[in-house]
Amino acid sequence: MAGQLIECPCGTVLRGDDLDDVVAAAQAHAKTVHEMDLTKEQAESMARPG
Ligand SMILES: [Zn+2]
């Protein structure tokens, strides 16, 4: 299965083995780095194969 990636507007690229994995990584990044709550829907809309 192809991995997934989400590129944060700050330039950080989050990668995961699958959609759930990369969504969790992006949510953790948004929370810790940007003090922002990213919803699952928002994260999923930013995800692409990579
Ligand atoms: Zn970021």
N, CA, C, O and the ligand as a Tripos MOL2 file, in Angstrom:
@<TRIPOS>MOLECULE
protein
  201   199    51     0     0
PROTEIN
NO_CHARGES

@<TRIPOS>ATOM
      1 N           0.8560   -1.2040    0.0000 N.3       1 MET1
      2 CA          0.0000    0.0000    0.0000 C.3       1 MET1
      3 C           0.8850    1.2440    0.0000 C.2       1 MET1
      4 O           1.8860    1.3080    0.7140 O.2       1 MET1
      5 N           0.5040    2.2240   -0.8050 N.am      2 ALA2
      6 CA          1.2670    3.4740   -0.8550 C.3       2 ALA2
      7 C           1.0970    4.2370    0.4490 C.2       2 ALA2
      8 O           0.0320    4.2130    1.0650 O.2       2 ALA2
      9 N           2.1580    4.9120    0.8580 N.am      3 GLY3
     10 CA          2.0720    5.7570    2.0390 C.3       3 GLY3
     11 C           1.3110    7.0330    1.7200 C.2       3 GLY3
     12 O           0.9690    7.3080    0.5700 O.2       3 GLY3
     13 N           1.0600    7.7960    2.7600 N.am      4 GLN4
     14 CA          0.3550    9.0610    2.6010 C.3       4 GLN4
     15 C           1.2170   10.1830    3.1660 C.2       4 GLN4
     16 O           2.0130    9.9670    4.0800 O.2       4 GLN4
     17 N           1.0540   11.3690    2.6210 N.am      5 LEU5
     18 CA          1.7570   12.5050    3.2060 C.3       5 LEU5
     19 C           0.8410   13.7180    3.2830 C.2       5 LEU5
     20 O          -0.0890   13.8810    2.4930 O.2       5 LEU5
     21 N           1.1350   14.5500    4.2520 N.am      6 ILE6
     22 CA          0.4480   15.8280    4.4100 C.3       6 ILE6
     23 C           1.5250   16.8880    4.5360 C.2       6 ILE6
     24 O           2.4120   16.7900    5.3840 O.2       6 ILE6
     25 N           1.4410   17.9110    3.6780 N.am      7 GLU7
     26 CA          2.3910   19.0060    3.7660 C.3       7 GLU7
     27 C           1.7350   20.1500    4.5320 C.2       7 GLU7
     28 O           0.7450   20.7310    4.0870 O.2       7 GLU7
     29 N           2.3040   20.4550    5.6780 N.am      8 CYS8
     30 CA          1.7860   21.5530    6.5010 C.3       8 CYS8
     31 C           2.1440   22.8820    5.8180 C.2       8 CYS8
     32 O           3.1810   22.9840    5.1620 O.2       8 CYS8
     33 N           1.2830   23.8970    5.9740 N.am      9 PRO9
     34 CA          1.6030   25.2130    5.4030 C.3       9 PRO9
     35 C           2.9520   25.7600    5.8870 C.2       9 PRO9
     36 O           3.5370   26.6120    5.2180 O.2       9 PRO9
     37 N           3.4530   25.2940    7.0290 N.am     10 CYS10
     38 CA          4.7410   25.7700    7.5310 C.3      10 CYS10
     39 C           5.9060   25.1100    6.8050 C.2      10 CYS10
     40 O           7.0580   25.4900    7.0140 O.2      10 CYS10
     41 N           5.6210   24.1260    5.9550 N.am     11 GLY11
     42 CA          6.6780   23.4810    5.1920 C.3      11 GLY11
     43 C           7.0570   22.1020    5.6850 C.2      11 GLY11
     44 O           7.7640   21.3600    5.0030 O.2      11 GLY11
     45 N           6.5830   21.7610    6.8730 N.am     12 THR12
     46 CA          6.8700   20.4300    7.4060 C.3      12 THR12
     47 C           6.0370   19.3830    6.6780 C.2      12 THR12
     48 O           4.8370   19.5670    6.4730 O.2      12 THR12
     49 N           6.6730   18.2960    6.2930 N.am     13 VAL13
     50 CA          5.9650   17.2080    5.6340 C.3      13 VAL13
     51 C           5.7900   16.0580    6.6180 C.2      13 VAL13
     52 O           6.7590   15.5170    7.1510 O.2      13 VAL13
     53 N           4.5260   15.6990    6.8440 N.am     14 LEU14
     54 CA          4.2150   14.5660    7.7070 C.3      14 LEU14
     55 C           3.9610   13.3560    6.8270 C.2      14 LEU14
     56 O           3.2930   13.4510    5.7970 O.2      14 LEU14
     57 N           4.4980   12.2210    7.2410 N.am     15 ARG15
     58 CA          4.3010   11.0060    6.4580 C.3      15 ARG15
     59 C           3.7120    9.9040    7.3170 C.2      15 ARG15
     60 O           3.9650    9.8250    8.5200 O.2      15 ARG15
     61 N           2.9230    9.0580    6.6780 N.am     16 GLY16
     62 CA          2.3540    7.9200    7.3850 C.3      16 GLY16
     63 C           2.2290    6.7300    6.4650 C.2      16 GLY16
     64 O           2.2840    6.8570    5.2420 O.2      16 GLY16
     65 N           2.0570    5.5550    7.0830 N.am     17 ASP17
     66 CA          1.9050    4.3370    6.2950 C.3      17 ASP17
     67 C           0.5410    4.2920    5.6130 C.2      17 ASP17
     68 O           0.3850    3.6910    4.5500 O.2      17 ASP17
     69 N          -0.4470    4.9380    6.2420 N.am     18 ASP18
     70 CA         -1.7840    4.9850    5.6610 C.3      18 ASP18
     71 C          -2.4570    6.2970    6.0870 C.2      18 ASP18
     72 O          -1.8550    7.1200    6.7770 O.2      18 ASP18
     73 N          -3.7010    6.4760    5.6690 N.am     19 LEU19
     74 CA         -4.3880    7.7390    5.9220 C.3      19 LEU19
     75 C          -4.5320    8.0260    7.4190 C.2      19 LEU19
     76 O          -4.2580    9.1390    7.8670 O.2      19 LEU19
     77 N          -4.9620    7.0230    8.1900 N.am     20 ASP20
     78 CA         -5.1290    7.2250    9.6300 C.3      20 ASP20
     79 C          -3.8200    7.6380   10.2850 C.2      20 ASP20
     80 O          -3.7920    8.4860   11.1770 O.2      20 ASP20
     81 N          -2.7350    7.0190    9.8240 N.am     21 ASP21
     82 CA         -1.4140    7.2590   10.3750 C.3      21 ASP21
     83 C          -0.9670    8.7070   10.1160 C.2      21 ASP21
     84 O          -0.4800    9.3840   11.0220 O.2      21 ASP21
     85 N          -1.1350    9.1680    8.8830 N.am     22 VAL22
     86 CA         -0.6840   10.5140    8.5370 C.3      22 VAL22
     87 C          -1.6080   11.5760    9.1480 C.2      22 VAL22
     88 O          -1.1560   12.6670    9.4980 O.2      22 VAL22
     89 N          -2.8800   11.2580    9.2720 N.am     23 VAL23
     90 CA         -3.8180   12.1780    9.9220 C.3      23 VAL23
     91 C          -3.4240   12.3720   11.3830 C.2      23 VAL23
     92 O          -3.4230   13.4960   11.8860 O.2      23 VAL23
     93 N          -3.0900   11.2750   12.0610 N.am     24 ALA24
     94 CA         -2.6620   11.3540   13.4550 C.3      24 ALA24
     95 C          -1.3750   12.1640   13.5790 C.2      24 ALA24
     96 O          -1.2260   12.9590   14.5070 O.2      24 ALA24
     97 N          -0.4500   11.9640   12.6500 N.am     25 ALA25
     98 CA          0.8190   12.6950   12.6670 C.3      25 ALA25
     99 C           0.5860   14.1890   12.4570 C.2      25 ALA25
    100 O           1.2060   15.0240   13.1150 O.2      25 ALA25
    101 N          -0.3180   14.5130   11.5320 N.am     26 ALA26
    102 CA         -0.6090   15.9180   11.2390 C.3      26 ALA26
    103 C          -1.3130   16.5840   12.4160 C.2      26 ALA26
    104 O          -1.0320   17.7370   12.7420 O.2      26 ALA26
    105 N          -2.2310   15.8540   13.0550 N.am     27 GLN27
    106 CA         -2.9250   16.4060   14.2180 C.3      27 GLN27
    107 C          -1.9470   16.6600   15.3570 C.2      27 GLN27
    108 O          -2.0370   17.6810   16.0370 O.2      27 GLN27
    109 N          -1.0190   15.7420   15.5650 N.am     28 ALA28
    110 CA         -0.0160   15.9050   16.6180 C.3      28 ALA28
    111 C           0.8970   17.0820   16.3050 C.2      28 ALA28
    112 O           1.2380   17.8620   17.1950 O.2      28 ALA28
    113 N           1.2950   17.2120   15.0400 N.am     29 HIS29
    114 CA          2.1420   18.3260   14.6080 C.3      29 HIS29
    115 C           1.4260   19.6600   14.8120 C.2      29 HIS29
    116 O           1.9980   20.5980   15.3680 O.2      29 HIS29
    117 N           0.1750   19.7400   14.3620 N.am     30 ALA30
    118 CA         -0.5890   20.9820   14.4810 C.3      30 ALA30
    119 C          -0.7350   21.3890   15.9390 C.2      30 ALA30
    120 O          -0.6300   22.5650   16.2870 O.2      30 ALA30
    121 N          -0.9800   20.3960   16.7800 N.am     31 LYS31
    122 CA         -1.1920   20.6660   18.2050 C.3      31 LYS31
    123 C           0.0900   21.1360   18.8840 C.2      31 LYS31
    124 O           0.0880   22.1370   19.6010 O.2      31 LYS31
    125 N           1.1790   20.4120   18.6580 N.am     32 THR32
    126 CA          2.4100   20.7070   19.3820 C.3      32 THR32
    127 C           3.1410   21.9200   18.8080 C.2      32 THR32
    128 O           3.6910   22.7230   19.5610 O.2      32 THR32
    129 N           3.1510   22.0570   17.4940 N.am     33 VAL33
    130 CA          3.9220   23.1260   16.8610 C.3      33 VAL33
    131 C           3.0980   24.4030   16.7110 C.2      33 VAL33
    132 O           3.6060   25.5060   16.9170 O.2      33 VAL33
    133 N           1.8260   24.2480   16.3520 N.am     34 HIS34
    134 CA          0.9980   25.4270   16.0570 C.3      34 HIS34
    135 C          -0.0820   25.6890   17.0930 C.2      34 HIS34
    136 O          -0.8370   26.6530   16.9700 O.2      34 HIS34
    137 N          -0.1640   24.8260   18.1300 N.am     35 GLU35
    138 CA         -1.2100   24.9370   19.1480 C.3      35 GLU35
    139 C          -2.5800   25.0680   18.4870 C.2      35 GLU35
    140 O          -3.4020   25.8990   18.8710 O.2      35 GLU35
    141 N          -2.7950   24.2310   17.4930 N.am     36 MET36
    142 CA         -4.0060   24.2660   16.6910 C.3      36 MET36
    143 C          -4.6480   22.8830   16.6700 C.2      36 MET36
    144 O          -3.9620   21.8670   16.5540 O.2      36 MET36
    145 N          -5.9850   22.8620   16.7840 N.am     37 ASP37
    146 CA         -6.6960   21.5890   16.6790 C.3      37 ASP37
    147 C          -7.1230   21.3530   15.2380 C.2      37 ASP37
    148 O          -8.0240   22.0130   14.7200 O.2      37 ASP37
    149 N          -6.4640   20.4100   14.6140 N.am     38 LEU38
    150 CA         -6.7810   20.0520   13.2360 C.3      38 LEU38
    151 C          -7.7970   18.9070   13.2800 C.2      38 LEU38
    152 O          -7.5630   17.8900   13.9320 O.2      38 LEU38
    153 N          -8.9220   19.0770   12.5870 N.am     39 THR39
    154 CA         -9.9050   17.9930   12.5830 C.3      39 THR39
    155 C          -9.4600   16.8900   11.6270 C.2      39 THR39
    156 O          -8.6390   17.0990   10.7350 O.2      39 THR39
    157 N         -10.0320   15.7170   11.8500 N.am     40 LYS40
    158 CA         -9.7430   14.5740   10.9890 C.3      40 LYS40
    159 C         -10.0930   14.9270    9.5370 C.2      40 LYS40
    160 O          -9.3570   14.5840    8.6110 O.2      40 LYS40
    161 N         -11.2230   15.6130    9.3520 N.am     41 GLU41
    162 CA        -11.6760   15.9840    8.0050 C.3      41 GLU41
    163 C         -10.6980   16.9380    7.3450 C.2      41 GLU41
    164 O         -10.3740   16.7900    6.1660 O.2      41 GLU41
    165 N         -10.2240   17.9280    8.1130 N.am     42 GLN42
    166 CA         -9.2510   18.8920    7.5700 C.3      42 GLN42
    167 C          -7.9680   18.1760    7.1640 C.2      42 GLN42
    168 O          -7.4280   18.4030    6.0810 O.2      42 GLN42
    169 N          -7.4920   17.3120    8.0510 N.am     43 ALA43
    170 CA         -6.2460   16.5920    7.7690 C.3      43 ALA43
    171 C          -6.4150   15.6910    6.5440 C.2      43 ALA43
    172 O          -5.5380   15.6320    5.6810 O.2      43 ALA43
    173 N          -7.5420   14.9970    6.4780 N.am     44 GLU44
    174 CA         -7.7760   14.0940    5.3540 C.3      44 GLU44
    175 C          -7.8140   14.8490    4.0280 C.2      44 GLU44
    176 O          -7.3620   14.3380    3.0040 O.2      44 GLU44
    177 N          -8.3570   16.0700    4.0530 N.am     45 SER45
    178 CA         -8.4590   16.8540    2.8210 C.3      45 SER45
    179 C          -7.0890   17.3180    2.3320 C.2      45 SER45
    180 O          -6.9310   17.6700    1.1630 O.2      45 SER45
    181 N          -6.0960   17.3180    3.2280 N.am     46 MET46
    182 CA         -4.7440   17.7460    2.8800 C.3      46 MET46
    183 C          -3.8520   16.5680    2.4760 C.2      46 MET46
    184 O          -2.7550   16.7620    1.9530 O.2      46 MET46
    185 N          -4.3230   15.3710    2.7190 N.am     47 ALA47
    186 CA         -3.4940   14.1830    2.4880 C.3      47 ALA47
    187 C          -3.4490   13.7980    1.0160 C.2      47 ALA47
    188 O          -4.4220   13.9440    0.2770 O.2      47 ALA47
    189 N          -2.2890   13.3040    0.6230 N.am     48 ARG48
    190 CA         -2.1600   12.7610   -0.7360 C.3      48 ARG48
    191 C          -1.1560   11.6180   -0.7010 C.2      48 ARG48
    192 O          -0.3320   11.5290    0.2090 O.2      48 ARG48
    193 N          -1.2320   10.7500   -1.6970 N.am     49 PRO49
    194 CA         -0.2770    9.6450   -1.7300 C.3      49 PRO49
    195 C           1.1480   10.1620   -1.8720 C.2      49 PRO49
    196 O           1.3950   11.1140   -2.6130 O.2      49 PRO49
    197 N           2.0520    9.5610   -1.1890 N.am     50 GLY50
    198 CA          3.4380   10.0040   -1.3100 C.3      50 GLY50
    199 C           4.3830    9.0900   -0.5610 C.2      50 GLY50
    200 O           5.5920    9.3200   -0.5590 O.2      50 GLY50
    201 ZN          3.3360   23.0390   10.6070 Zn       51 ZN51
@<TRIPOS>BOND
     1     1     2 1
     2     2     3 1
     3     3     4 2
     4     3     5 am
     5     5     6 1
     6     6     7 1
     7     7     8 2
     8     7     9 am
     9     9    10 1
    10    10    11 1
    11    11    12 2
    12    11    13 am
    13    13    14 1
    14    14    15 1
    15    15    16 2
    16    15    17 am
    17    17    18 1
    18    18    19 1
    19    19    20 2
    20    19    21 am
    21    21    22 1
    22    22    23 1
    23    23    24 2
    24    23    25 am
    25    25    26 1
    26    26    27 1
    27    27    28 2
    28    27    29 am
    29    29    30 1
    30    30    31 1
    31    31    32 2
    32    31    33 am
    33    33    34 1
    34    34    35 1
    35    35    36 2
    36    35    37 am
    37    37    38 1
    38    38    39 1
    39    39    40 2
    40    39    41 am
    41    41    42 1
    42    42    43 1
    43    43    44 2
    44    43    45 am
    45    45    46 1
    46    46    47 1
    47    47    48 2
    48    47    49 am
    49    49    50 1
    50    50    51 1
    51    51    52 2
    52    51    53 am
    53    53    54 1
    54    54    55 1
    55    55    56 2
    56    55    57 am
    57    57    58 1
    58    58    59 1
    59    59    60 2
    60    59    61 am
    61    61    62 1
    62    62    63 1
    63    63    64 2
    64    63    65 am
    65    65    66 1
    66    66    67 1
    67    67    68 2
    68    67    69 am
    69    69    70 1
    70    70    71 1
    71    71    72 2
    72    71    73 am
    73    73    74 1
    74    74    75 1
    75    75    76 2
    76    75    77 am
    77    77    78 1
    78    78    79 1
    79    79    80 2
    80    79    81 am
    81    81    82 1
    82    82    83 1
    83    83    84 2
    84    83    85 am
    85    85    86 1
    86    86    87 1
    87    87    88 2
    88    87    89 am
    89    89    90 1
    90    90    91 1
    91    91    92 2
    92    91    93 am
    93    93    94 1
    94    94    95 1
    95    95    96 2
    96    95    97 am
    97    97    98 1
    98    98    99 1
    99    99   100 2
   100    99   101 am
   101   101   102 1
   102   102   103 1
   103   103   104 2
   104   103   105 am
   105   105   106 1
   106   106   107 1
   107   107   108 2
   108   107   109 am
   109   109   110 1
   110   110   111 1
   111   111   112 2
   112   111   113 am
   113   113   114 1
   114   114   115 1
   115   115   116 2
   116   115   117 am
   117   117   118 1
   118   118   119 1
   119   119   120 2
   120   119   121 am
   121   121   122 1
   122   122   123 1
   123   123   124 2
   124   123   125 am
   125   125   126 1
   126   126   127 1
   127   127   128 2
   128   127   129 am
   129   129   130 1
   130   130   131 1
   131   131   132 2
   132   131   133 am
   133   133   134 1
   134   134   135 1
   135   135   136 2
   136   135   137 am
   137   137   138 1
   138   138   139 1
   139   139   140 2
   140   139   141 am
   141   141   142 1
   142   142   143 1
   143   143   144 2
   144   143   145 am
   145   145   146 1
   146   146   147 1
   147   147   148 2
   148   147   149 am
   149   149   150 1
   150   150   151 1
   151   151   152 2
   152   151   153 am
   153   153   154 1
   154   154   155 1
   155   155   156 2
   156   155   157 am
   157   157   158 1
   158   158   159 1
   159   159   160 2
   160   159   161 am
   161   161   162 1
   162   162   163 1
   163   163   164 2
   164   163   165 am
   165   165   166 1
   166   166   167 1
   167   167   168 2
   168   167   169 am
   169   169   170 1
   170   170   171 1
   171   171   172 2
   172   171   173 am
   173   173   174 1
   174   174   175 1
   175   175   176 2
   176   175   177 am
   177   177   178 1
   178   178   179 1
   179   179   180 2
   180   179   181 am
   181   181   182 1
   182   182   183 1
   183   183   184 2
   184   183   185 am
   185   185   186 1
   186   186   187 1
   187   187   188 2
   188   187   189 am
   189   189   190 1
   190   190   191 1
   191   191   192 2
   192   191   193 am
   193   193   194 1
   194   194   195 1
   195   195   196 2
   196   195   197 am
   197   197   198 1
   198   198   199 1
   199   199   200 2
@<TRIPOS>SUBSTRUCTURE
     1 MET1         2 RESIDUE 1 A MET
     2 ALA2         6 RESIDUE 1 A ALA
     3 GLY3        10 RESIDUE 1 A GLY
     4 GLN4        14 RESIDUE 1 A GLN
     5 LEU5        18 RESIDUE 1 A LEU
     6 ILE6        22 RESIDUE 1 A ILE
     7 GLU7        26 RESIDUE 1 A GLU
     8 CYS8        30 RESIDUE 1 A CYS
     9 PRO9        34 RESIDUE 1 A PRO
    10 CYS10       38 RESIDUE 1 A CYS
    11 GLY11       42 RESIDUE 1 A GLY
    12 THR12       46 RESIDUE 1 A THR
    13 VAL13       50 RESIDUE 1 A VAL
    14 LEU14       54 RESIDUE 1 A LEU
    15 ARG15       58 RESIDUE 1 A ARG
    16 GLY16       62 RESIDUE 1 A GLY
    17 ASP17       66 RESIDUE 1 A ASP
    18 ASP18       70 RESIDUE 1 A ASP
    19 LEU19       74 RESIDUE 1 A LEU
    20 ASP20       78 RESIDUE 1 A ASP
    21 ASP21       82 RESIDUE 1 A ASP
    22 VAL22       86 RESIDUE 1 A VAL
    23 VAL23       90 RESIDUE 1 A VAL
    24 ALA24       94 RESIDUE 1 A ALA
    25 ALA25       98 RESIDUE 1 A ALA
    26 ALA26      102 RESIDUE 1 A ALA
    27 GLN27      106 RESIDUE 1 A GLN
    28 ALA28      110 RESIDUE 1 A ALA
    29 HIS29      114 RESIDUE 1 A HIS
    30 ALA30      118 RESIDUE 1 A ALA
    31 LYS31      122 RESIDUE 1 A LYS
    32 THR32      126 RESIDUE 1 A THR
    33 VAL33      130 RESIDUE 1 A VAL
    34 HIS34      134 RESIDUE 1 A HIS
    35 GLU35      138 RESIDUE 1 A GLU
    36 MET36      142 RESIDUE 1 A MET
    37 ASP37      146 RESIDUE 1 A ASP
    38 LEU38      150 RESIDUE 1 A LEU
    39 THR39      154 RESIDUE 1 A THR
    40 LYS40      158 RESIDUE 1 A LYS
    41 GLU41      162 RESIDUE 1 A GLU
    42 GLN42      166 RESIDUE 1 A GLN
    43 ALA43      170 RESIDUE 1 A ALA
    44 GLU44      174 RESIDUE 1 A GLU
    45 SER45      178 RESIDUE 1 A SER
    46 MET46      182 RESIDUE 1 A MET
    47 ALA47      186 RESIDUE 1 A ALA
    48 ARG48      190 RESIDUE 1 A ARG
    49 PRO49      194 RESIDUE 1 A PRO
    50 GLY50      198 RESIDUE 1 A GLY
    51 ZN51       201 GROUP 0 **** ****
